[in-house]
Structure formats: C-alpha cells, structure tokens
Amino acid sequence: MNIVTMLDELQIIALHDPDIRKRFLDTAQSKEPVSAFCKVCRELGYEVYEMDLICAGEEFHAAMKRSTNGGGENSPMLSGEDDFYELFMASLTDSDD
C-alpha cells in the first residue's frame, strides 16, 4: 500500500473516530510532531515513517509541476503544498464545526 492510500484510510478513520482524531491532533503539540504522527500511524497498523511523508510530498509536487506549463519550473511552490503531514492535519481541523 502506498503512502497516499494509507493517509487516505487514516484520514477517514480519524474523521469517524473522535479518539483517533484527537490522537492525531495532539501530535501537533509534540516537540517533533511528524515523528509523533508517524508513531500514531504505526500504532494503528500503518507503516508510515518520516521520510515516507517527506518523499511522497516532494514526489507529488514534482509530478504536479511536470504535468503543467510544459513541465517547466514556472510555478512557485505554495507554502505547505508538498507537506502531507500539514495537509492531513488541516483536513482534521477543517472538520471542526
């Protein structure tokens, strides 16, 4: 299973289980939030490591840039655009009502 699929599954789980959602949200308060996040993922049975998140985000962003503007480097990266941890956390905080 690839990292994007695992994060999608974990996001669905977290959005439907308040305790798991809280565990993920609490990682933001950690001294090393990405490491804490990955630890929660692994405790839930998903083998996610820090480098998985970093590489997947960079690969996703690079593929997106190659698919637009003739593959040139004309578009600057937006803040957080390649950060899967931040995107995951934003999806959980955006669901606050």
All heavy atoms as an XYZ file, in Angstrom:
759
protein
N       0.860     -1.171      0.000
C       0.000      0.000      0.000
C       0.908      1.236      0.000
O       1.851      1.316      0.781
C      -0.893     -0.037      1.248
C      -1.875      1.085      1.322
S      -2.992      1.093      2.774
C      -3.394     -0.598      3.062
N       0.598      2.210     -0.844
C       1.439      3.402     -0.889
C       1.027      4.414      0.181
O      -0.032      4.308      0.796
C       1.465      4.018     -2.291
C       0.155      4.665     -2.674
O      -0.514      5.304     -1.880
N      -0.211      4.522     -3.938
N       1.880      5.402      0.382
C       1.680      6.368      1.468
C       0.384      7.160      1.304
O      -0.315      7.420      2.282
C       2.914      7.300      1.602
C       2.806      8.199      2.829
C       3.101      8.150      0.372
C       2.984      7.489      4.121
N       0.053      7.525      0.074
C      -1.167      8.309     -0.146
C      -2.407      7.488      0.227
O      -3.319      7.993      0.888
C      -1.241      8.807     -1.609
C      -2.565      9.512     -1.878
C      -0.066      9.729     -1.910
N      -2.413      6.232     -0.138
C      -3.533      5.352      0.211
C      -3.649      5.190      1.724
O      -4.745      5.251      2.280
C      -3.357      3.971     -0.460
O      -3.262      4.161     -1.876
C      -4.521      3.055     -0.137
N      -2.498      5.003      2.385
C      -2.519      4.859      3.842
C      -3.045      6.131      4.508
O      -3.871      6.059      5.422
C      -1.127      4.520      4.374
C      -0.689      3.116      4.042
S       0.840      2.638      4.878
C       2.060      3.399      3.812
N      -2.584      7.290      4.047
C      -3.048      8.548      4.636
C      -4.538      8.766      4.388
O      -5.254      9.260      5.261
C      -2.230      9.721      4.107
C      -0.776      9.761      4.552
C      -0.033     10.893      3.852
C      -0.655      9.876      6.060
N      -5.011      8.384      3.215
C      -6.446      8.495      2.922
C      -7.260      7.633      3.891
O      -8.272      8.074      4.431
C      -6.751      8.088      1.482
C      -6.341      9.133      0.461
O      -6.106     10.299      0.849
O      -6.259      8.780     -0.730
N      -6.819      6.397      4.094
C      -7.519      5.499      5.022
C      -7.475      6.052      6.443
O      -8.494      6.037      7.146
C      -6.903      4.099      4.976
C      -7.248      3.335      3.726
C      -6.717      1.915      3.727
O      -6.305      1.409      4.806
O      -6.708      1.292      2.652
N      -6.314      6.522      6.859
C      -6.189      7.067      8.211
C      -7.043      8.313      8.391
O      -7.638      8.521      9.452
C      -4.723      7.379      8.518
C      -3.851      6.157      8.771
C      -2.374      6.515      8.673
C      -4.173      5.545     10.132
N      -7.136      9.115      7.363
C      -7.970     10.317      7.434
C      -9.439      9.939      7.631
O     -10.129     10.520      8.468
C      -7.804     11.137      6.163
C      -8.617     12.405      6.149
C      -8.440     13.153      4.839
O      -8.245     12.553      3.780
N      -8.488     14.459      4.920
N      -9.901      8.964      6.895
C     -11.294      8.512      7.033
C     -11.539      7.974      8.434
O     -12.549      8.289      9.071
C     -11.625      7.452      5.959
C     -11.654      8.116      4.570
C     -12.950      6.763      6.253
C     -11.674      7.148      3.413
N     -10.595      7.174      8.926
C     -10.721      6.629     10.285
C     -10.786      7.765     11.299
O     -11.646      7.786     12.188
C      -9.545      5.679     10.602
C      -9.638      4.417      9.744
C      -9.503      5.329     12.082
C      -8.382      3.567      9.752
N      -9.871      8.714     11.171
C      -9.801      9.824     12.135
C     -11.047     10.699     12.085
O     -11.494     11.209     13.122
C      -8.560     10.669     11.868
N     -11.618     10.875     10.922
C     -12.815     11.709     10.805
C     -14.054     11.038     11.404
O     -15.012     11.716     11.747
C     -13.064     12.082      9.342
C     -12.055     13.071      8.756
C     -12.258     13.207      7.246
C     -12.142     14.433      9.444
N     -13.996      9.710     11.536
C     -15.139      8.974     12.091
C     -14.934      8.506     13.525
O     -15.869      8.025     14.154
C     -15.475      7.784     11.190
C     -16.049      8.203      9.875
N     -15.275      8.402      8.767
C     -17.311      8.500      9.517
C     -16.036      8.786      7.765
N     -17.277      8.860      8.185
N     -13.724      8.631     14.037
C     -13.430      8.185     15.398
C     -12.807      9.343     16.175
O     -11.633      9.674     15.969
C     -12.469      6.996     15.363
C     -12.224      6.390     16.736
O     -12.117      7.150     17.733
O     -12.114      5.157     16.811
N     -13.570      9.969     17.065
C     -13.078     11.142     17.792
C     -11.802     10.888     18.598
O     -10.959     11.785     18.714
C     -14.232     11.523     18.718
C     -15.428     10.840     18.173
C     -14.944      9.647     17.410
N     -11.646      9.694     19.144
C     -10.445      9.397     19.932
C      -9.196      9.365     19.053
O      -8.155      9.911     19.425
C     -10.601      8.068     20.674
C     -11.677      8.126     21.743
O     -11.888      9.216     22.322
O     -12.315      7.083     21.994
N      -9.304      8.743     17.898
C      -8.164      8.692     16.979
C      -7.892     10.080     16.414
O      -6.730     10.499     16.304
C      -8.407      7.658     15.863
C      -8.388      6.253     16.485
C      -7.370      7.792     14.751
C      -8.724      5.135     15.547
N      -8.932     10.797     16.103
C      -8.770     12.169     15.606
C      -7.998     13.008     16.625
O      -7.059     13.724     16.283
C     -10.139     12.787     15.339
C     -10.053     14.198     14.817
C     -11.457     14.642     14.374
N     -11.417     15.999     13.949
C     -11.871     17.031     14.665
N     -12.443     16.824     15.830
N     -11.777     18.247     14.211
N      -8.356     12.878     17.885
C      -7.676     13.620     18.952
C      -6.212     13.209     19.045
O      -5.336     14.052     19.231
C      -8.386     13.420     20.280
C      -7.734     14.206     21.426
C      -8.469     14.022     22.725
C      -7.897     14.773     23.882
N      -6.506     15.144     23.860
N      -5.946     11.922     18.912
C      -4.559     11.453     18.965
C      -3.722     12.111     17.875
O      -2.597     12.534     18.109
C      -4.499      9.931     18.816
C      -4.959      9.191     20.064
C      -4.894      7.703     19.887
N      -3.496      7.259     19.755
C      -3.164      6.033     19.393
N      -4.086      5.130     19.112
N      -1.901      5.693     19.297
N      -4.285     12.196     16.674
C      -3.559     12.845     15.586
C      -3.406     14.338     15.849
O      -2.320     14.896     15.666
C      -4.247     12.618     14.239
C      -3.957     11.284     13.628
C      -4.975     10.395     13.332
C      -2.653     10.910     13.323
C      -4.707      9.167     12.746
C      -2.371      9.682     12.746
C      -3.401      8.808     12.453
N      -4.461     14.980     16.273
C      -4.386     16.421     16.536
C      -3.392     16.733     17.649
O      -2.700     17.755     17.604
C      -5.766     16.980     16.863
C      -6.751     17.016     15.693
C      -8.131     17.447     16.176
C      -6.258     17.938     14.584
N      -3.300     15.867     18.634
C      -2.360     16.066     19.737
C      -0.893     16.022     19.284
O      -0.024     16.585     19.948
C      -2.586     15.031     20.837
C      -3.854     15.285     21.638
O      -4.441     16.377     21.493
O      -4.257     14.378     22.389
N      -0.634     15.371     18.140
C       0.748     15.311     17.664
C       1.289     16.698     17.329
O       2.502     16.917     17.391
C       0.900     14.398     16.425
O       0.198     14.965     15.309
C       0.408     12.998     16.711
N       0.412     17.630     17.010
C       0.855     18.995     16.678
C       1.519     19.677     17.867
O       2.313     20.597     17.683
C      -0.329     19.820     16.176
N       1.214     19.235     19.079
C       1.788     19.827     20.286
C       3.119     19.190     20.671
O       3.788     19.651     21.593
C       0.799     19.702     21.456
C      -0.584     20.248     21.168
C      -0.539     21.686     20.690
O       0.165     22.508     21.246
N      -1.290     21.983     19.638
N       3.498     18.143     19.976
C       4.733     17.427     20.285
C       5.953     18.247     19.881
O       5.893     19.095     18.988
C       4.741     16.097     19.527
O       5.978     15.452     19.662
N       7.072     17.967     20.531
C       8.334     18.614     20.176
C       8.720     18.258     18.734
O       9.287     19.070     18.012
C       9.427     18.183     21.150
C      10.754     18.839     20.916
C      11.760     18.419     21.969
C      13.117     19.048     21.695
N      14.113     18.651     22.683
N       8.411     17.029     18.337
C       8.648     16.560     16.969
C       7.334     16.011     16.421
O       7.086     14.800     16.456
C       9.743     15.512     16.945
C      11.096     16.078     17.357
C      12.224     15.093     17.176
O      12.101     14.163     16.365
O      13.238     15.274     17.862
N       6.470     16.891     15.901
C       5.123     16.490     15.509
C       5.059     15.420     14.422
O       4.208     14.525     14.494
C       4.463     17.784     15.035
C       5.518     18.797     14.952
C       6.690     18.315     15.717
N       5.946     15.480     13.433
C       5.885     14.480     12.359
C       6.246     13.106     12.898
O       5.610     12.109     12.558
C       6.782     14.887     11.171
C       6.829     13.790     10.120
C       6.291     16.195     10.554
N       7.239     13.040     13.767
C       7.605     11.754     14.374
C       6.466     11.213     15.225
O       6.159     10.016     15.178
C       8.864     11.903     15.230
O       9.964     12.212     14.428
N       5.829     12.086     15.989
C       4.691     11.666     16.814
C       3.542     11.183     15.931
O       2.883     10.180     16.237
C       4.234     12.815     17.708
N       3.304     11.883     14.835
C       2.253     11.499     13.892
C       2.523     10.101     13.335
O       1.639      9.245     13.302
C       2.191     12.531     12.757
C       1.268     12.169     11.646
C      -0.085     12.434     11.739
C       1.746     11.572     10.484
C      -0.946     12.104     10.708
C       0.901     11.238      9.454
C      -0.464     11.505      9.560
N       3.770      9.886     12.896
C       4.128      8.585     12.330
C       3.984      7.467     13.361
O       3.565      6.354     13.026
C       5.546      8.627     11.773
S       5.697      9.667     10.307
N       4.300      7.775     14.596
C       4.165      6.779     15.667
C       2.704      6.379     15.828
O       2.381      5.190     15.954
C       4.709      7.321     16.981
C       4.644      6.337     18.111
C       5.221      6.903     19.389
C       5.091      5.857     20.490
N       5.347      6.411     21.801
N       1.796      7.351     15.789
C       0.364      7.036     15.885
C      -0.050      6.176     14.694
O      -0.780      5.190     14.852
C      -0.497      8.323     15.975
C      -1.981      7.999     15.880
C      -0.191      9.075     17.260
N       0.418      6.529     13.508
C       0.103      5.733     12.316
C       0.521      4.286     12.509
O      -0.263      3.359     12.239
C       0.797      6.305     11.086
S       0.219      7.914     10.542
N       1.749      4.091     12.974
C       2.253      2.729     13.169
C       1.481      1.997     14.258
O       1.217      0.798     14.135
C       3.751      2.755     13.464
C       4.572      3.173     12.246
C       6.059      2.976     12.440
N       6.604      3.684     13.586
C       7.048      4.930     13.568
N       7.000      5.646     12.461
N       7.558      5.474     14.660
N       1.091      2.692     15.309
C       0.289      2.066     16.367
C      -1.067      1.607     15.829
O      -1.656      0.666     16.350
C       0.097      3.030     17.531
C       1.365      3.246     18.338
C       1.254      4.371     19.362
O       0.214      5.075     19.387
O       2.214      4.563     20.132
N      -1.534      2.271     14.783
C      -2.805      1.898     14.161
C      -2.622      0.870     13.045
O      -3.577      0.514     12.359
C      -3.513      3.146     13.620
C      -3.946      4.149     14.681
C      -4.443      5.442     14.035
C      -5.022      3.555     15.588
N      -1.388      0.396     12.862
C      -1.125     -0.659     11.893
C      -0.709     -0.181     10.513
O      -0.687     -0.971      9.568
N      -0.356      1.088     10.383
C       0.073      1.639      9.101
C       1.548      2.011      9.199
O       1.914      2.865      9.988
C      -0.758      2.873      8.739
C      -2.197      2.544      8.438
C      -3.126      2.387      9.465
C      -2.625      2.372      7.133
C      -4.444      2.075      9.190
C      -3.945      2.070      6.848
C      -4.846      1.916      7.882
O      -6.153      1.611      7.609
N       2.368      1.368      8.389
C       3.815      1.586      8.439
C       4.170      2.901      7.749
O       4.545      2.929      6.574
C       4.550      0.415      7.794
C       4.437     -0.870      8.589
C       5.095     -0.775      9.959
O       6.238     -0.294     10.050
O       4.462     -1.193     10.944
N       4.058      3.989      8.485
C       4.369      5.320      7.981
C       5.561      5.854      8.771
O       5.561      5.829     10.001
C       3.159      6.277      8.137
C       3.524      7.688      7.699
C       1.966      5.762      7.350
N       6.553      6.315      8.028
C       7.759      6.876      8.633
C       7.980      8.289      8.093
O       7.434      8.668      7.063
C       8.968      5.986      8.335
C       8.832      4.630      8.975
C       8.226      3.574      8.289
C       9.251      4.408     10.276
C       8.066      2.328      8.885
C       9.101      3.171     10.879
C       8.505      2.139     10.178
O       8.341      0.919     10.779
N       8.785      9.046      8.805
C       9.013     10.448      8.469
C       9.436     10.641      7.017
O       8.890     11.491      6.311
C      10.059     11.070      9.400
C       9.608     11.214     10.834
C       9.848      9.969     11.694
O       9.990      8.850     11.143
O       9.883     10.119     12.921
N      10.396      9.866      6.575
C      10.878     10.018      5.198
C       9.804      9.657      4.180
O       9.805     10.192      3.073
C      12.147      9.194      4.966
C      13.381      9.802      5.596
S      13.673     11.554      5.183
C      13.930     11.473      3.432
N       8.889      8.761      4.540
C       7.780      8.449      3.639
C       6.967      9.702      3.344
O       6.620      9.972      2.195
C       6.841      7.406      4.257
C       7.480      6.049      4.442
O       8.398      5.718      3.665
O       7.055      5.328      5.360
N       6.672     10.453      4.396
C       5.872     11.666      4.234
C       6.619     12.708      3.411
O       6.047     13.339      2.513
C       5.513     12.262      5.593
C       4.519     11.488      6.432
C       4.346     12.156      7.789
C       3.183     11.384      5.732
N       7.889     12.906      3.712
C       8.679     13.913      3.011
C       8.820     13.565      1.532
O       8.543     14.394      0.659
C      10.064     14.064      3.674
C       9.898     14.632      5.089
C      10.987     14.932      2.826
C      11.136     14.514      5.948
N       9.219     12.342      1.258
C       9.425     11.925     -0.136
C       8.124     11.932     -0.929
O       8.089     12.381     -2.075
C      10.063     10.539     -0.190
S      11.772     10.528      0.369
N       7.047     11.462     -0.326
C       5.770     11.421     -1.031
C       5.307     12.827     -1.379
O       4.815     13.070     -2.487
C       4.715     10.709     -0.185
N       5.469     13.752     -0.468
C       5.065     15.128     -0.737
C       5.879     15.751     -1.841
O       5.345     16.408     -2.741
N       7.191     15.544     -1.798
C       8.060     16.100     -2.828
C       7.788     15.461     -4.183
O       7.765     16.145     -5.211
C       9.518     15.932     -2.427
C       9.912     16.831     -1.273
C      11.342     16.615     -0.803
O      12.033     15.707     -1.317
O      11.764     17.364      0.095
N       7.585     14.138     -4.212
C       7.299     13.448     -5.471
C       5.969     13.907     -6.054
O       5.841     14.111     -7.261
C       7.290     11.937     -5.251
C       8.659     11.365     -4.987
C       8.625      9.911     -4.542
O       7.543      9.276     -4.590
O       9.689      9.413     -4.139
N       4.970     14.075     -5.193
C       3.660     14.530     -5.647
C       3.764     15.924     -6.251
O       3.243     16.193     -7.334
C       2.674     14.526     -4.476
C       1.302     14.990     -4.843
C       0.418     14.149     -5.490
C       0.890     16.273     -4.532
C      -0.850     14.577     -5.840
C      -0.373     16.720     -4.877
C      -1.249     15.870     -5.525
N       4.459     16.815     -5.566
C       4.605     18.185     -6.060
C       5.376     18.204     -7.380
O       5.000     18.909     -8.319
C       5.304     19.069     -5.026
C       5.493     20.462     -5.487
N       4.457     21.341     -5.622
C       6.598     21.123     -5.885
C       4.904     22.500     -6.077
N       6.206     22.389     -6.235
N       6.450     17.428     -7.477
C       7.236     17.380     -8.711
C       6.402     16.854     -9.874
O       6.466     17.395    -10.988
C       8.476     16.516     -8.504
N       5.600     15.826     -9.630
C       4.746     15.281    -10.690
C       3.706     16.306    -11.127
O       3.407     16.436    -12.325
C       4.066     14.003    -10.203
N       3.172     17.042    -10.180
C       2.182     18.060    -10.499
C       2.817     19.159    -11.356
O       2.239     19.608    -12.338
C       1.604     18.653     -9.212
C       0.497     19.651     -9.432
S      -0.310     20.172     -7.908
C       1.066     20.731     -6.939
N       4.015     19.573    -11.013
C       4.694     20.620    -11.787
C       5.034     20.126    -13.186
O       4.951     20.892    -14.152
C       5.947     21.100    -11.061
C       5.621     21.943     -9.835
C       6.857     22.480     -9.199
C       7.184     23.786     -9.881
N       8.165     24.575     -9.136
N       5.417     18.862    -13.325
C       5.739     18.319    -14.644
C       4.509     18.275    -15.537
O       4.618     18.340    -16.745
C       6.335     16.919    -14.521
C       7.773     16.907    -14.053
C       8.392     15.527    -14.219
N       7.674     14.486    -13.505
C       7.881     14.131    -12.239
N       8.805     14.749    -11.530
N       7.178     13.169    -11.686
N       3.335     18.145    -14.924
C       2.115     17.999    -15.712
C       1.522     19.336    -16.145
O       0.564     19.362    -16.902
C       1.071     17.207    -14.923
O       0.573     17.993    -13.862
N       2.081     20.447    -15.685
C       1.550     21.756    -16.054
C       2.631     22.609    -16.697
O       3.820     22.388    -16.497
C       1.016     22.505    -14.816
O       2.090     22.682    -13.881
C      -0.112     21.753    -14.152
N       2.222     23.571    -17.460
C       3.148     24.536    -18.073
C       4.284     23.864    -18.836
O       5.414     24.318    -18.797
C       3.745     25.472    -17.001
C       2.683     26.289    -16.324
O       1.707     26.683    -16.958
N       2.858     26.555    -15.047
N       4.007     22.769    -19.472
C       5.046     22.100    -20.243
C       6.151     21.501    -19.399
O       7.230     21.202    -19.877
N       5.892     21.324    -18.130
C       6.877     20.705    -17.244
C       7.926     21.663    -16.735
O       8.887     21.257    -16.111
N       7.739     22.931    -16.988
C       8.726     23.914    -16.552
C       8.614     24.243    -15.078
O       7.697     23.828    -14.385
N       9.553     24.998    -14.602
C       9.591     25.420    -13.204
C       9.013     26.824    -13.058
O       9.527     27.637    -12.304
C      11.043     25.381    -12.696
C      11.608     23.992    -12.585
C      10.927     23.171    -11.500
O      10.582     23.729    -10.448
O      10.746     21.971    -11.712
N       7.961     27.127    -13.773
C       7.398     28.471    -13.789
C       6.489     28.774    -12.605
O       6.198     29.919    -12.324
C       6.610     28.715    -15.079
C       7.494     28.597    -16.291
O       8.677     28.887    -16.229
N       6.926     28.156    -17.400
N       6.028     27.755    -11.954
C       5.093     27.991    -10.860
C       5.783     27.794     -9.521
O       6.328     26.733     -9.250
C       3.892     27.049    -10.970
O       4.320     25.721    -10.985
N       5.766     28.809     -8.669
C       6.388     28.655     -7.350
C       5.563     27.742     -6.457
O       4.341     27.653     -6.608
C       6.400     30.077     -6.796
C       5.265     30.744     -7.495
C       5.174     30.115     -8.856
N       6.232     27.052     -5.540
C       5.530     26.184     -4.611
C       4.822     27.035     -3.565
O       5.382     27.994     -3.049
C       6.496     25.226     -3.902
C       5.779     24.289     -2.967
S       6.739     22.920     -2.284
C       8.400     23.396     -2.413
N       3.592     26.693     -3.313
C       2.856     27.361     -2.255
C       3.247     26.747     -0.923
O       3.581     25.570     -0.848
C       1.353     27.203     -2.490
C       0.840     27.762     -3.811
C      -0.619     27.389     -3.992
C       1.029     29.263     -3.868
N       3.176     27.517      0.123
C       3.544     27.042      1.446
C       2.702     25.832      1.838
O       1.477     25.873      1.774
C       3.345     28.165      2.459
O       3.631     27.704      3.751
N       3.366     24.742      2.204
C       2.665     23.550      2.665
C       2.117     22.674      1.568
O       1.524     21.643      1.824
N       2.321     23.063      0.329
C       1.742     22.346     -0.798
C       2.271     20.922     -0.927
O       1.587     20.048     -1.446
C       2.040     23.166     -2.049
C       1.733     22.553     -3.343
C       1.961     23.534     -4.474
O       2.558     24.600     -4.288
O       1.525     23.192     -5.569
N       3.486     20.687     -0.457
C       4.057     19.351     -0.565
C       4.194     18.678      0.799
O       4.884     17.694      0.937
C       5.415     19.406     -1.267
C       6.468     20.104     -0.434
O       6.100     20.878      0.474
O       7.662     19.878     -0.681
N       3.536     19.208      1.797
C       3.664     18.700      3.158
C       2.438     17.866      3.512
O       1.400     18.404      3.910
C       3.828     19.879      4.122
C       4.178     19.441      5.530
O       3.868     18.285      5.906
O       4.766     20.250      6.257
N       2.555     16.555      3.350
C       1.406     15.677      3.589
C       0.958     15.697      5.045
O      -0.223     15.522      5.330
C       1.723     14.258      3.138
C       1.595     14.045      1.644
C       1.511     15.108      0.761
C       1.553     12.778      1.126
C       1.386     14.910     -0.602
C       1.430     12.556     -0.237
C       1.344     13.621     -1.099
N       1.890     15.892      5.976
C       1.504     15.987      7.385
C       0.582     17.188      7.588
O      -0.483     17.073      8.184
C       2.739     16.103      8.285
C       2.407     16.449      9.726
C       1.877     15.494     10.577
C       2.599     17.733     10.215
C       1.551     15.807     11.891
C       2.286     18.058     11.528
C       1.762     17.087     12.356
O       1.427     17.409     13.651
N       0.994     18.346      7.091
C       0.180     19.562      7.254
C      -1.166     19.428      6.557
O      -2.187     19.874      7.084
C       0.931     20.785      6.732
C       2.120     21.172      7.582
C       1.742     21.669      8.968
O       0.639     22.215      9.156
O       2.556     21.497      9.883
N      -1.174     18.819      5.386
C      -2.434     18.632      4.658
C      -3.372     17.700      5.436
O      -4.580     17.941      5.519
C      -2.161     18.084      3.259
C      -1.448     19.039      2.307
C      -1.036     18.302      1.024
C      -2.305     20.245      1.990
N      -2.811     16.641      6.001
C      -3.600     15.704      6.797
C      -4.196     16.413      8.010
O      -5.389     16.305      8.287
C      -2.718     14.532      7.249
C      -3.452     13.435      7.961
C      -3.899     12.323      7.275
C      -3.699     13.504      9.332
C      -4.579     11.301      7.933
C      -4.365     12.491     10.001
C      -4.814     11.389      9.290
N      -3.344     17.160      8.708
C      -3.811     17.860      9.908
C      -4.854     18.913      9.559
O      -5.835     19.098     10.284
C      -2.629     18.491     10.638
C      -1.634     17.475     11.168
S      -2.347     16.314     12.342
C      -2.391     17.370     13.770
N      -4.673     19.596      8.450
C      -5.649     20.609      8.023
C      -6.996     19.955      7.755
O      -8.048     20.539      8.089
C      -5.149     21.331      6.785
N      -6.997     18.767      7.204
C      -8.264     18.097      6.928
C      -9.009     17.772      8.223
O     -10.230     17.774      8.254
C      -8.050     16.826      6.112
O      -7.484     15.802      6.905
N      -8.259     17.500      9.288
C      -8.896     17.191     10.571
C      -9.382     18.456     11.267
O     -10.432     18.445     11.910
C      -7.931     16.441     11.487
C      -7.467     15.068     11.025
C      -6.613     14.415     12.100
C      -8.617     14.172     10.639
N      -8.625     19.536     11.161
C      -9.042     20.766     11.817
C     -10.135     21.467     11.037
O     -10.968     22.148     11.620
C      -7.851     21.723     12.055
O      -7.226     22.008     10.807
C      -6.851     21.117     13.005
N     -10.155     21.288      9.715
C     -11.207     21.882      8.887
C     -12.567     21.253      9.187
O     -13.594     21.845      8.937
C     -10.920     21.728      7.404
C      -9.819     22.664      6.937
O      -9.465     23.590      7.698
O      -9.320     22.463      5.816
N     -12.552     20.047      9.729
C     -13.821     19.373     10.008
C     -14.434     19.799     11.324
O     -15.505     19.351     11.687
C     -13.620     17.844      9.990
O     -12.823     17.451     11.082
N     -13.741     20.702     12.068
C     -14.315     21.239     13.298
C     -15.545     22.056     12.956
O     -15.539     22.846     12.030
C     -13.320     22.147     14.048
C     -12.220     21.347     14.732
O     -12.449     20.163     14.996
O     -11.162     21.929     14.991
N     -16.580     21.884     13.706
C     -17.810     22.653     13.458
C     -18.050     23.658     14.535
O     -17.676     23.590     15.611
C     -19.003     21.719     13.348
C     -18.920     20.846     12.093
O     -18.336     21.292     11.099
O     -19.451     19.745     12.144
